[in-house]
Amino acid sequence: MDVKLDPSRDDLPLLANTGHILVKHYVLDLDVDFKSQIIEGSIVLFFEPGNRFKKQSSSIEETCQSESNEACKFRMPEPCHNPVTHTSTFSSKMGYDGFSVCGKGVKDTSGKDGNHDNWEQASGISSSKYCCDTGNHGSEDFLLVLDCCDLSVLKVEEVDVAAVPGIEKFARSPTLTVVSEELRNQIIRELVTLPADRWREQLDYYARCSQAPGCGELLFDTDTWSLQIRKTGTQAATDFPHAIRIRYRTKPQGRSVTWTSDQSGRPCVYTMGSPINNRALFPCQEPPVAMSTWQATVRAAASFVVLMSGENSAKPTQLHEGCSSWHYYVTMPMPASTFTIAVGSWAEMKPETCLSNDLATERSLSSSEADFRYVGVCGHMEYPCRFQNASATTQEIIPHRVFAPVCLKGACQETLLRLIPPCLSAAHSVLGTHPFSRLDVLIVPANFPSLGMASPHIIFLSQSTLTGMSHLCGTRLCHEIAHAWFGLAIGARDWTEEWLSEGFATHLEDVFWARAQQLAPREAQEQQELRACLRWRRLQDEVRNSPEEMQVLRPNKEETGCVSDSGSSVIKHGLNPEKAFMQVHYLKGYFLLRFLAKRLGDDTYFSFLRKFVHTFHGQLILSQDFLQMLLENIPEEKRLELSVENIFRDWLESSGIPQVAKWIRVNRRPRKRKRRETEEVFEKLLPDQLVWLLECLLEQKTLKPRTLQSLERTYHLPEQDAEVRHRWCELVVKHRYTKAYKDVERFLQEDQAMGIYLYGELMVGEDARQQQLARRCFELTKEQMDRSSAEVVAEMLF
């Protein structure tokens, strides 16, 4: 099972056996230590067996039944034969707080890999000995497989939930006279299936159960990509402990979180959308089908603020001098990959004039306080859903907070704070009910590798969005807000279909932004046409400079959504570092949706989209789910030759650009405005117009220094937003305009989310001064730079 993938180039394995057993809830209890750059503590997992209650021996054979499924190359480890005597467990008197002292961790006595696997000690055979022969099955114990990487696992144990006071209400038997595995599992089965209107009671008992004592250590082992756990003599998922506790610690080099400094030079740590998701933050089930809820208690020094994916606006609780605790929870089941955390010396940015008490509004309109008279109307699994709450459905602007380093207070107040209400209101006017009850927005450190990232209840924005006019900040904010519906509330069942998230968010950002600006219909159309032209140029450039196989939006074709019997699969190109810098899924997805909207007409299309959101929120989808429902809602006269098969063929399963020559002919020539007697009008170009101008100038073979100097002064280019400054830097590099090299240096250091391409431009011209500039900037930023970005840049430079 120790699959030797090149961690920087190959597909990403999802090994969790979700086909046999599913995590329904996580309880995390963690300490953040900035001195050691380690997060340590425990996670309790509450399970519900899946639909396939097979013994281990049969599941191994079935994982390879489909020859087309690449996941069959991942094998289960050779199990142990010898019985195990469980070692001492936590005392019931010790409870939860006995192993979660703030700021203190157990000294790491692990070996070089940092893992305390106990198979070898328990059985006397090598724990790294794996069998690839499906005929040699060994023991038939059920094996729980969790996605796990870069973690030091210290201990795994079963949790004695029967010891929790008051838990007898979940037992079918009237008294707890005989405590058994069957009784403990019965309690958890009842707990995880409580109706949505008992969500508060459910969270309370999850917390109590997570504090219960252990009742026996479980055997475990780790390899590159997974944690494997078994209980001797337990042969089926139904009999496997339904609540287990894992003691572990992260590693400083773990790829799910980034330890760095913020713009004020203070230490911070945050999840940055790693290609390996959260498996280096906590052991979990990564496949999106493993929809779960979670709650987390995080302790850190009192000077830090803990932000997280959570429905509640958490406030710190002081534990003792110098240490605070923060608690968050979610009641909407989500893939574990959407969990996000950020710990730093963030300051809450508030408007200079207080408009309303957002937190008070939140309390009255939170989804968790909903009237559940309409439970059962939605198509998703049961949870406290805002779409069923009349108050929530009419809430245009959800409560929101903004956090950033103190040094960015002015920029946040000038740009970001005033944009959030109109952007949220615009989104609601297009799609209806906000899926999430509140929103935090955090300005993340300079090394954040993209302009933004959306997670449940929290958005990360790059500092690059705060410069220049409000245009870039507004469009990016609209993009991330759109992900609340497409990417979070509605997720892709197969992660290779990224266009279902990014294509929709890219298409919707223009619509939201036009409404947020309150543009007249004609102005909105002109703005959107110009942005479409810019994206078309970008898509052409991407297609010319990227491998064909990475331009396909549905690479698995008819195998899309298929997994092995155990639930394992692989994500094509999931670990390819180049993929993070490609926009094909954004752009081709955008043009497909634009094409469909034009075919139906905007009114019909967005009316349908709202209906689609109401039908599929809280669920996972494939491309055909969207396309089939869309075609069913198209009048015959507009359908013409449209079919799911044709759209798959022309848009989703082929590389390159679909044949939309008619669109190009209409849109490549923006209307010319009449020239006025003075040229002052040209000094007031909007950011998108400036980007278009600079891109056209980039096509010129030569530009004189005098021309470049005039451009710089006329349009104040160094003070524009990051999109404009990026094109300006390209012009500077192309024409070796040495007077503006300082602008390039500034961009590479302050706009790391967008600077990767410039490094290549600086090197490809083989100009010694430019290459020296590139290497100097890299030396200044490489220690703080995102790891994937640093690897790509280093490959360019050396």
DOPA-967034 format. One line per field, with one value per residue (C-alpha): residue number from 0; x, y, z; residue in one letter. Coordinates in steps of 0.25 Angstrom, whole numbers, plus 2048, in hexadecimal, padded with zeros to 3 digits. Layout:
REM DOPA-967034
resi = [NUM,...]
c1 = [X,...]
c2 = [Y,...]
c3 = [Z,...]
resn = [A,...]
This chain:
REM DOPA-967034
resi = [0,1,2,3,4,5,6,7,8,9,10,11,12,13,14,15,16,17,18,19,20,21,22,23,24,25,26,27,28,29,30,31,32,33,34,35,36,37,38,39,40,41,42,43,44,45,46,47,48,49,50,51,52,53,54,55,56,57,58,59,60,61,62,63,64,65,66,67,68,69,70,71,72,73,74,75,76,77,78,79,80,81,82,83,84,85,86,87,88,89,90,91,92,93,94,95,96,97,98,99,100,101,102,103,104,105,106,107,108,109,110,111,112,113,114,115,116,117,118,119,120,121,122,123,124,125,126,127,128,129,130,131,132,133,134,135,136,137,138,139,140,141,142,143,144,145,146,147,148,149,150,151,152,153,154,155,156,157,158,159,160,161,162,163,164,165,166,167,168,169,170,171,172,173,174,175,176,177,178,179,180,181,182,183,184,185,186,187,188,189,190,191,192,193,194,195,196,197,198,199,200,201,202,203,204,205,206,207,208,209,210,211,212,213,214,215,216,217,218,219,220,221,222,223,224,225,226,227,228,229,230,231,232,233,234,235,236,237,238,239,240,241,242,243,244,245,246,247,248,249,250,251,252,253,254,255,256,257,258,259,260,261,262,263,264,265,266,267,268,269,270,271,272,273,274,275,276,277,278,279,280,281,282,283,284,285,286,287,288,289,290,291,292,293,294,295,296,297,298,299,300,301,302,303,304,305,306,307,308,309,310,311,312,313,314,315,316,317,318,319,320,321,322,323,324,325,326,327,328,329,330,331,332,333,334,335,336,337,338,339,340,341,342,343,344,345,346,347,348,349,350,351,352,353,354,355,356,357,358,359,360,361,362,363,364,365,366,367,368,369,370,371,372,373,374,375,376,377,378,379,380,381,382,383,384,385,386,387,388,389,390,391,392,393,394,395,396,397,398,399,400,401,402,403,404,405,406,407,408,409,410,411,412,413,414,415,416,417,418,419,420,421,422,423,424,425,426,427,428,429,430,431,432,433,434,435,436,437,438,439,440,441,442,443,444,445,446,447,448,449,450,451,452,453,454,455,456,457,458,459,460,461,462,463,464,465,466,467,468,469,470,471,472,473,474,475,476,477,478,479,480,481,482,483,484,485,486,487,488,489,490,491,492,493,494,495,496,497,498,499,500,501,502,503,504,505,506,507,508,509,510,511,512,513,514,515,516,517,518,519,520,521,522,523,524,525,526,527,528,529,530,531,532,533,534,535,536,537,538,539,540,541,542,543,544,545,546,547,548,549,550,551,552,553,554,555,556,557,558,559,560,561,562,563,564,565,566,567,568,569,570,571,572,573,574,575,576,577,578,579,580,581,582,583,584,585,586,587,588,589,590,591,592,593,594,595,596,597,598,599,600,601,602,603,604,605,606,607,608,609,610,611,612,613,614,615,616,617,618,619,620,621,622,623,624,625,626,627,628,629,630,631,632,633,634,635,636,637,638,639,640,641,642,643,644,645,646,647,648,649,650,651,652,653,654,655,656,657,658,659,660,661,662,663,664,665,666,667,668,669,670,671,672,673,674,675,676,677,678,679,680,681,682,683,684,685,686,687,688,689,690,691,692,693,694,695,696,697,698,699,700,701,702,703,704,705,706,707,708,709,710,711,712,713,714,715,716,717,718,719,720,721,722,723,724,725,726,727,728,729,730,731,732,733,734,735,736,737,738,739,740,741,742,743,744,745,746,747,748,749,750,751,752,753,754,755,756,757,758,759,760,761,762,763,764,765,766,767,768,769,770,771,772,773,774,775,776,777,778,779,780,781,782,783,784,785,786,787,788,789,790,791,792,793,794,795,796,797]
c1 = [800,80C,80A,817,811,819,814,816,811,807,7F8,7F3,7EE,7E1,7E3,7D8,7CE,7C2,7BA,7BB,7BA,7B7,7BC,7AF,7B6,7C3,7C7,7D5,7DC,7E9,7F4,7FC,80A,811,81F,820,816,80E,7FF,7FC,7F1,7E6,7DB,7CE,7C7,7B9,7B6,7AA,7AC,7AA,7A1,7AB,7AD,7B8,7C3,7D1,7D5,7CA,7CC,7DA,7D6,7CB,7D4,7DA,7CE,7CE,7DA,7D8,7D8,7E6,7E3,7E5,7F5,7F3,7F3,7F0,7FB,7FE,7F6,7FB,7F8,7FC,7F1,7F4,7F2,7EE,7F7,7F3,7E9,7E5,7DE,7D0,7D4,7DE,7D4,7D5,7DE,7E8,7EF,7EC,7F4,7F6,803,809,80C,811,820,821,828,824,82E,833,825,81E,814,811,80B,808,806,815,815,808,80A,819,819,81D,812,817,816,80B,805,801,7FC,7ED,7ED,7F5,7EB,7F0,7E7,7D9,7D8,7D1,7DB,7D7,7DF,7E0,7E7,7F3,801,80C,806,80C,801,804,7F8,7EB,7E0,7D2,7C9,7C0,7B4,7AC,7B3,7AD,7A2,794,798,78E,783,78A,78A,77E,780,77A,787,796,798,7A1,7AB,7AF,7B4,7A6,7A0,7AB,7A8,799,79B,7A3,799,78E,796,79A,78C,785,77C,780,778,780,78D,791,78F,797,7A3,7A3,7A3,7AE,7B6,7B3,7B6,7C4,7C8,7C4,7D0,7D6,7D2,7DE,7E9,7E7,7F2,7F6,801,804,80A,80C,7FE,7F5,7F3,7EE,7E6,7E1,7DB,7DF,7D4,7CA,7C7,7BC,7BA,7AE,7B5,7C1,7C1,7B8,7C0,7CF,7D9,7E6,7F1,7FB,803,806,814,81A,81C,80E,807,7F9,7FD,807,80F,813,813,808,80A,80D,818,810,810,803,7FF,7F3,7EE,7F1,7EA,7F4,7F3,7F3,7E8,7E7,7ED,7FA,7F1,7E9,7E6,7D9,7D1,7D5,7CB,7C0,7B5,7BA,7B1,7B3,7B0,7BB,7BE,7CB,7D2,7DF,7E8,7F3,7FA,7F1,7F7,7F2,7E4,7DF,7D6,7CF,7C5,7B9,7AB,7AD,7B6,7BF,7C4,7D0,7CF,7DB,7E0,7EC,7F5,7FA,7F1,7E4,7DA,7D1,7C6,7BF,7B5,7AD,7A0,7A0,7A7,7B3,7BF,7CB,7D3,7CB,7CF,7D8,7DF,7E8,7EF,7F6,7F6,7EB,7E3,7D4,7D2,7C5,7BF,7C2,7B3,7AC,7A0,79A,79C,7A0,7A2,794,78E,796,78F,781,784,78E,78A,78C,780,777,769,769,75A,75F,769,769,766,775,77C,788,78B,784,78B,786,784,783,77B,770,770,767,76F,77C,777,774,781,789,795,79A,7A2,7B1,7BE,7CB,7D9,7E7,7F4,7F3,7FC,7F2,7E6,7E6,7E5,7DA,7D2,7D4,7D1,7CC,7C3,7B9,7B9,7B4,7A6,7A2,7AA,7A2,795,798,79B,78D,786,78B,78B,782,785,793,797,79F,79B,7A7,7B4,7C2,7CC,7DB,7E6,7F1,800,807,80C,7FD,7FE,7F1,7E8,7DE,7D8,7CA,7C7,7BA,7B7,7C5,7CC,7DB,7DF,7ED,7F3,7F4,7E5,7E6,7EF,7EA,7DB,7D0,7CE,7D8,7D3,7C5,7C6,7CE,7C5,7B9,7C0,7C3,7B4,7AF,7B7,7AD,7A3,7AC,7B8,7B3,7A3,7A4,7B1,7B7,7B5,7C2,7CD,7D2,7C5,7CB,7C3,7B6,7BC,7C6,7BE,7B2,7B9,7C0,7B3,7AB,7B6,7B3,7A4,7A5,7AF,7A6,79B,7A4,7A8,799,79D,792,790,798,7A4,7A3,7A3,7AF,7B7,7B4,7B7,7C5,7C8,7C4,7CE,7D9,7D6,7D5,7E4,7E8,7E1,7E8,7F6,7F3,7F0,7FC,805,7FF,7FF,7F3,7EF,7EE,7E4,7D9,7CE,7C9,7D5,7CF,7C4,7BA,7C2,7BF,7BA,7BE,7C6,7CB,7C2,7C9,7C7,7D5,7D9,7E3,7E3,7E9,7F4,7F1,7FF,805,80A,807,7F8,7F7,7FB,7F2,7E4,7DF,7D4,7D0,7D0,7CA,7C0,7BC,7BB,7B2,7A9,7A9,7A5,79A,795,795,78D,782,782,787,779,776,784,785,777,77B,788,780,778,784,78A,77D,77D,78B,791,797,79A,7A6,7A4,7AA,7A9,79E,795,796,795,789,781,785,781,774,771,774,768,769,76C,778,77E,781,78D,791,792,79A,7A2,7A6,7A9,7B2,7B9,7BB,7BE,7C1,7C8,7D1,7DE,7DF,7D4,7C6,7C2,7BC,7C1,7B4,7B6,7C4,7C0,7B6,7BE,7CC,7CA,7C5,7BD,7C6,7C1,7C1,7CE,7CC,7D4,7DC,7E2,7DF,7D4,7DF,7E6,7DA,7D9,7D3,7DC,7D7,7D9,7E7,7EA,7E4,7ED,7FA,7F7,7F6,803,809,807,810,81E,824,820,82A,82D,827,819,81A,81E,811,809,80E,80B,7FE,7F7,7FF,802,80A,7FE,7F4,7EE,7F6,7F0,7F4,802,804,803,80B,816,815,818,823,82A,827,82D,838,833,83D,837,82B,832,82F,820,824,82B,820,816,81E,81F,811,808,80D,800,802,811,815,813,81C,828,827,827,833,83B,837,83C,84A,84D,858,852,844,848,850,843,83B,845,846,837,836,841,83A,82C,82F,82F,821,81C,811,819,813,815,824,826,821,829,836,834,834,840,84A]
c2 = [800,809,80F,816,822,82D,838,843,83D,832,830,831,825,825,818,819,80D,815,80A,802,80C,81B,826,82E,837,83C,842,849,84D,854,85C,866,868,872,870,861,864,858,856,84B,844,83A,838,82F,829,824,81A,814,808,80A,801,7F6,7EE,7E5,7DE,7E2,7D6,7D9,7E8,7E6,7DE,7E8,7F4,7EF,7EA,7F6,7F6,804,809,80E,80C,7FD,7FF,803,7F6,7F3,7F0,7E1,7E0,7DA,7CC,7CD,7D2,7DF,7E2,7F0,7F9,803,80D,81B,81B,820,829,830,833,83D,847,83D,83D,84B,854,862,864,857,84B,83D,83C,835,828,823,81D,824,824,82A,81F,816,80A,7FE,7F3,7EE,7EE,7E7,7DC,7DB,7DC,7E8,7F3,7F8,7EA,7EB,7E1,7E4,7D6,7D6,7C7,7C9,7CF,7CB,7CF,7D3,7DF,7EB,7F6,805,80E,81D,827,82C,832,839,836,82F,826,823,81A,815,810,80C,816,811,819,811,818,825,829,82A,822,817,81F,81A,80B,803,7FA,801,800,7FF,7F3,7EC,7F5,7EF,7F3,7F1,7FB,806,805,805,812,818,814,81B,827,829,828,832,83B,849,850,849,84F,856,849,841,84A,84A,83B,83A,843,83A,82E,834,836,827,81E,814,806,7FF,803,7FF,7FA,805,807,812,813,81F,822,81B,817,809,804,7F7,7EF,7E1,7D8,7E2,7DD,7E7,7F6,7F4,7EF,7F8,803,80E,819,819,823,826,82D,834,840,847,849,857,853,84D,852,855,861,86C,872,880,88F,899,8A7,8AC,8A2,89A,88B,884,877,873,869,86E,865,85A,850,845,84D,84A,83D,843,84B,83F,830,831,82B,834,82E,839,82E,82E,83A,83D,847,84C,853,858,85E,865,86A,875,880,88B,895,88D,88C,87F,87F,873,86D,86E,873,87A,887,881,88A,886,87F,882,875,87A,886,887,87C,87D,873,874,86B,86A,860,85D,856,855,848,84C,845,845,84C,859,85A,867,86D,87A,87E,88B,899,89D,8AA,8AB,8B7,8BF,8CA,8D8,8DA,8CE,8CA,8BF,8B4,8A9,89F,8A2,8A0,893,88E,890,88B,87F,872,86B,873,870,86C,85E,85C,859,84F,844,84E,84E,843,842,83A,840,84C,85A,860,86F,86C,867,874,87F,88A,885,884,893,897,89F,8A2,898,89C,89D,8A1,8A5,8A2,8A6,8AA,8B8,8BE,8BC,8C3,8CF,8C6,8BE,8C9,8D1,8C5,8B8,8BB,8C4,8B9,8AD,8B1,8B5,8A8,89F,8A6,8A4,896,894,89B,891,884,886,880,881,873,877,880,889,88D,890,896,895,89D,892,893,897,889,884,87E,883,88F,889,87C,879,86F,86D,87B,880,887,889,895,899,8A6,8A8,8AB,8B7,8C0,8CA,8CC,8C3,8BB,8AF,8AE,8AE,8A4,89B,89C,899,88D,887,88A,882,876,876,870,86A,862,862,860,859,851,848,839,837,842,841,849,856,85E,85B,864,86E,86F,873,87D,884,885,88A,894,89D,89D,89F,8AA,8B2,8B1,8B5,8C2,8C4,8C6,8C8,8BC,8C2,8C5,8B8,8B1,8B9,8B6,8A7,8A7,8AE,8A4,898,89E,89E,890,88B,890,889,87C,87D,87F,873,86A,86D,86B,85F,850,84C,841,84D,855,84A,84E,83F,837,82A,82B,81F,81B,829,826,818,812,805,7FC,801,810,813,81A,824,832,834,83E,841,843,849,857,85D,85B,865,870,86C,872,869,864,872,877,86C,86A,879,879,86C,873,880,878,871,87F,885,879,87A,889,88E,88F,880,87C,882,87E,870,872,876,86A,861,867,864,855,852,85A,851,846,842,842,83E,846,83E,842,850,84E,845,84E,85A,853,84E,85D,862,864,85C,867,86B,85D,85B,852,853,846,841,838,844,84D,842,840,84F,855,84B,83F,846,84F,85C,867,863,869,876,87E,886,88B,88F,897,89F,8A1,8A3,8B1,8BA,8C6,8D3,8DF,8ED,8F4,901,90E,90B,8FE,8FF,8F4,8EA,8ED,8E7,8D9,8CF,8C3,8B9,8C4,8C6,8B7,8B6,8C2,8BC,8AE,8B4,8BC,8AF,8AA,8B5,8B1,8BE,8C9,8D5,8D9,8E6,8DF,8D6,8E3,8EA,8DE,8DD,8EC,8ED,8E1,8E1,8D2,8CF,8D3,8CA,8BD,8B0,8AC,8B9,8B9,8AB,8AF,8BB,8B3,8AA,8B6,8BA,8AD,8AB,8B8,8B9,8C6,8C7,8D3,8CB,8BE,8C3,8C0,8B2,8B0,8B5,8AC,8A0,8A2,8A8,8A0,892,88D,892,893,885,888,895,88C,884,891,896,88A,887,893,88F,89D,89D,8A9,8A3,895,89B,8A3,896,88E,89A,89B,88B,88B,896,88F,880,87C,882,87E,874,866,863,871,870,863,868,875,86E,865,871,878,86D]
c3 = [800,801,7F3,7EE,7E7,7E3,7ED,7E4,7D7,7D7,7DA,7E8,7EF,7F7,7FF,80A,809,809,802,80F,81A,81B,825,829,832,837,845,844,851,84D,853,84A,84D,845,84B,846,83A,83E,840,84A,851,84D,844,847,83B,83B,830,829,821,812,809,806,813,80E,814,811,809,7FF,7FE,7FA,7EE,7EA,7EA,7DE,7D7,7CD,7C5,7C1,7CF,7D2,7E1,7E0,7E1,7F0,7F9,807,810,814,821,82E,833,842,84C,854,862,864,86C,876,872,876,884,884,88F,886,87B,870,877,87B,86E,869,871,86A,864,869,860,863,85F,852,854,846,83C,830,829,836,836,842,83A,844,83A,83A,84A,84B,841,83F,830,828,827,81A,813,809,800,7F1,7EF,7F0,7F3,800,809,817,822,81F,829,823,820,822,818,81A,811,819,815,81C,82A,836,83C,84A,84F,84A,853,854,85C,867,863,86D,879,875,880,87A,86D,871,869,85C,860,85C,869,875,87D,87B,883,879,871,864,856,851,85B,859,84A,84C,854,848,83E,845,848,839,834,83E,836,832,83C,847,842,84F,857,84D,84D,85C,85D,852,85B,867,860,85B,86A,86E,872,868,869,861,858,849,840,836,82B,822,814,80A,808,813,821,822,82F,833,83F,841,83F,838,82A,826,825,82D,839,838,843,83F,847,848,84D,846,84D,843,840,833,82D,82A,81C,81A,80D,812,81A,819,824,820,825,821,81B,829,82B,836,835,82F,82A,820,817,809,7FF,7FE,7F3,7FE,805,814,815,81B,825,82B,826,81E,813,807,7FC,7FB,7FD,80C,810,81E,829,833,840,844,851,84E,858,856,85D,861,857,84B,844,83F,833,82D,825,82F,830,83D,83E,849,854,85D,86A,873,879,881,880,872,86C,865,85F,853,84F,841,83C,82F,82D,81E,819,810,80B,814,80A,80C,81B,81C,828,82A,836,837,83D,835,838,835,82C,82E,826,82C,82D,833,82A,832,83C,833,83E,844,836,835,842,83D,82F,831,82A,837,83D,831,831,82C,829,81A,81D,812,807,802,7FA,803,810,81C,822,827,819,817,80A,814,81C,818,81F,819,80A,80B,811,806,80F,818,825,821,828,821,827,823,829,82F,825,81A,822,819,80C,812,816,809,800,805,811,808,7FD,805,807,7F8,7F3,7FD,7F9,7EA,7EC,7F4,7E9,7DE,7E6,7F2,800,805,808,814,820,822,81B,820,816,819,812,812,811,805,802,7FF,7F1,7EB,7EC,7F4,7FA,7FF,80A,813,81A,817,80B,809,801,7FC,800,7F1,7F0,7F9,7EF,7E5,7E3,7E8,7DB,7DE,7ED,7E9,7DD,7E6,7F2,7E8,7E3,7F1,7F6,7EA,7EF,7FB,7F1,7E6,7ED,7FB,7FC,7EF,7ED,7E2,7E5,7DD,7E0,7D1,7CD,7D3,7C9,7D1,7DC,7D4,7C7,7CF,7D8,7CD,7C5,7D1,7D6,7CA,7CD,7DB,7D9,7CF,7D9,7E5,7DD,7D9,7CA,7C0,7B7,7AB,7B4,7BA,7AD,7A8,7B4,7B3,7A4,7A7,7B2,7A8,79E,7A8,7AD,79E,79C,7A9,7A5,798,79F,7A8,79D,796,7A2,7A9,7A7,7A0,7AA,7B5,7AC,7AE,7B7,7B9,7B8,7BD,7B3,7B5,7C1,7C8,7D6,7D6,7E2,7E7,7EF,7FB,7F7,7F4,7E7,7E1,7DD,7CF,7CF,7DE,7E2,7D5,7DA,7CC,7CE,7DA,7D0,7C5,7C2,7B7,7C1,7C4,7B6,7AE,7B8,7B8,7A9,7A9,7B3,7AB,79F,7A6,7AC,79E,798,7A3,7A5,7B3,7B9,7B6,7BA,7C7,7CB,7C8,7D0,7DC,7DA,7D9,7E6,7ED,7E8,7EA,7F6,801,7F6,7ED,7DE,7D1,7C4,7BF,7CB,7C7,7B8,7B8,7C1,7B8,7AB,7B2,7B4,7A7,79D,791,787,78F,791,782,782,791,798,7A4,79A,791,79D,7A2,795,791,79F,7AA,7A4,799,79B,794,792,78D,77F,783,777,776,784,781,775,77D,789,784,780,78B,787,784,78B,784,787,78F,78C,799,79D,7AB,7AA,7A7,7B4,7BC,7B7,7C0,7C5,7BA,7AF,7B4,7B4,7A6,7A1,7A8,7A2,794,796,79A,78C,787,783,788,791,794,7A2,7A0,79C,7A9,7B1,7AC,7AF,7BD,7C0,7B9,7C0,7CD,7CA,7D6,7DF,7D7,7DB,7DA,7CD,7C7,7CD,7C9,7BA,7BD,7C2,7B6,7AD,7B6,7B5,7A6,7A2,7AD,7B2,7BD,7C4,7C8,7CD,7DB,7D8,7D4,7E1,7E9,7E1,7E3,7F2,7F5,7EB,7EC,7E9,7DA,7D9,7D4,7C5,7C6,7CB,7BE,7B6,7BD,7BA,7AC,7A6,7AB,7AF,7BB,7C2,7C2,7C6,7D2,7D6,7D5,7DE,7E8,7EA,7EB,7F6,7FE,7FD,7FC,80B,80C,7FE,7FD,7FB,7ED,7E8,7ED,7E6,7D9,7DA,7DE,7D1,7C9,7CF,7D1]
resn = [M,D,V,K,L,D,P,S,R,D,D,L,P,L,L,A,N,T,G,H,I,L,V,K,H,Y,V,L,D,L,D,V,D,F,K,S,Q,I,I,E,G,S,I,V,L,F,F,E,P,G,N,R,F,K,K,Q,S,S,S,I,E,E,T,C,Q,S,E,S,N,E,A,C,K,F,R,M,P,E,P,C,H,N,P,V,T,H,T,S,T,F,S,S,K,M,G,Y,D,G,F,S,V,C,G,K,G,V,K,D,T,S,G,K,D,G,N,H,D,N,W,E,Q,A,S,G,I,S,S,S,K,Y,C,C,D,T,G,N,H,G,S,E,D,F,L,L,V,L,D,C,C,D,L,S,V,L,K,V,E,E,V,D,V,A,A,V,P,G,I,E,K,F,A,R,S,P,T,L,T,V,V,S,E,E,L,R,N,Q,I,I,R,E,L,V,T,L,P,A,D,R,W,R,E,Q,L,D,Y,Y,A,R,C,S,Q,A,P,G,C,G,E,L,L,F,D,T,D,T,W,S,L,Q,I,R,K,T,G,T,Q,A,A,T,D,F,P,H,A,I,R,I,R,Y,R,T,K,P,Q,G,R,S,V,T,W,T,S,D,Q,S,G,R,P,C,V,Y,T,M,G,S,P,I,N,N,R,A,L,F,P,C,Q,E,P,P,V,A,M,S,T,W,Q,A,T,V,R,A,A,A,S,F,V,V,L,M,S,G,E,N,S,A,K,P,T,Q,L,H,E,G,C,S,S,W,H,Y,Y,V,T,M,P,M,P,A,S,T,F,T,I,A,V,G,S,W,A,E,M,K,P,E,T,C,L,S,N,D,L,A,T,E,R,S,L,S,S,S,E,A,D,F,R,Y,V,G,V,C,G,H,M,E,Y,P,C,R,F,Q,N,A,S,A,T,T,Q,E,I,I,P,H,R,V,F,A,P,V,C,L,K,G,A,C,Q,E,T,L,L,R,L,I,P,P,C,L,S,A,A,H,S,V,L,G,T,H,P,F,S,R,L,D,V,L,I,V,P,A,N,F,P,S,L,G,M,A,S,P,H,I,I,F,L,S,Q,S,T,L,T,G,M,S,H,L,C,G,T,R,L,C,H,E,I,A,H,A,W,F,G,L,A,I,G,A,R,D,W,T,E,E,W,L,S,E,G,F,A,T,H,L,E,D,V,F,W,A,R,A,Q,Q,L,A,P,R,E,A,Q,E,Q,Q,E,L,R,A,C,L,R,W,R,R,L,Q,D,E,V,R,N,S,P,E,E,M,Q,V,L,R,P,N,K,E,E,T,G,C,V,S,D,S,G,S,S,V,I,K,H,G,L,N,P,E,K,A,F,M,Q,V,H,Y,L,K,G,Y,F,L,L,R,F,L,A,K,R,L,G,D,D,T,Y,F,S,F,L,R,K,F,V,H,T,F,H,G,Q,L,I,L,S,Q,D,F,L,Q,M,L,L,E,N,I,P,E,E,K,R,L,E,L,S,V,E,N,I,F,R,D,W,L,E,S,S,G,I,P,Q,V,A,K,W,I,R,V,N,R,R,P,R,K,R,K,R,R,E,T,E,E,V,F,E,K,L,L,P,D,Q,L,V,W,L,L,E,C,L,L,E,Q,K,T,L,K,P,R,T,L,Q,S,L,E,R,T,Y,H,L,P,E,Q,D,A,E,V,R,H,R,W,C,E,L,V,V,K,H,R,Y,T,K,A,Y,K,D,V,E,R,F,L,Q,E,D,Q,A,M,G,I,Y,L,Y,G,E,L,M,V,G,E,D,A,R,Q,Q,Q,L,A,R,R,C,F,E,L,T,K,E,Q,M,D,R,S,S,A,E,V,V,A,E,M,L,F]
